[in-house]
Amino acid sequence: MKNWDELANPESIAEAVESLKTNGINSVVVENSEEAKKKVMELLPQGSEVMTMSSVTLDTIGLAKEINESGKYNSVKAKLMKMDRTTQGLEMQKLGAAPEYVVGSVHAVTQDGKLLIASNTGSQLPAYAFGASHVIWVVGTQKIVKDEEEGKKRIYEYVLPLESERINKLNNITAGSFVSKLLAINRERKPDRLNVIFVKEKLGF
């Protein structure tokens, strides 16, 4: 089995960056998580509406906490935490599906400029695909793969077992997780809507 947590070499990173640009997706490369966090803050206007998606990467670098608790932004996640899913479920779905800004990560980036995001519930996918006006992904370069086929292998062979283990520990269950939905973004038509921040560190999985 391939070592799915090995950081990509400079040539692979450069190829992915150029391919993403060709497909209408902005990308930059930073050295570490602190630089990544700083770059995200540069892209988020203070006072803007921001939704942070569930992400081991964002939690690891403290970005989700900064966005949702600093008071600098109109945090959608903070709103959702105060709502009742039983009585306000539809309203919650709408809030999460079309925020002004969304910040998260992806599970694989191909060298020909495609993005793959797996999900059990699918809750983050509407905003990524269309709903959000601006999307920012923080991505460790270990997630760069050759092509879409290799990206899917990474998800099923590497990401899914780790996410299942995380979910089991978090909820004290043994059911694990599942790739119920899989979003592939091949290109973007709206200029400057999608932004990838590559980090030369192993972040998330």
Secondary structure, DSSP 8 states (H G I E B T S, - for coil): ---TTS---HHHHHHHHHHHHHTT-EEEEESSHHHHHHHHHHHS-TT-EEEE---HHHHHHTHHHHHHHSSSSEEHHHHHHTS-HHHHHHHHHHHHHS-SEEEE--SEEETTS-EEEEESS-TTHHIIIII-SEEEEEEEGGGEESSHHHHHHHIIIIIHHHHHHHHHHHHT-S------EEEEE---SSTT-EEEEEESS----
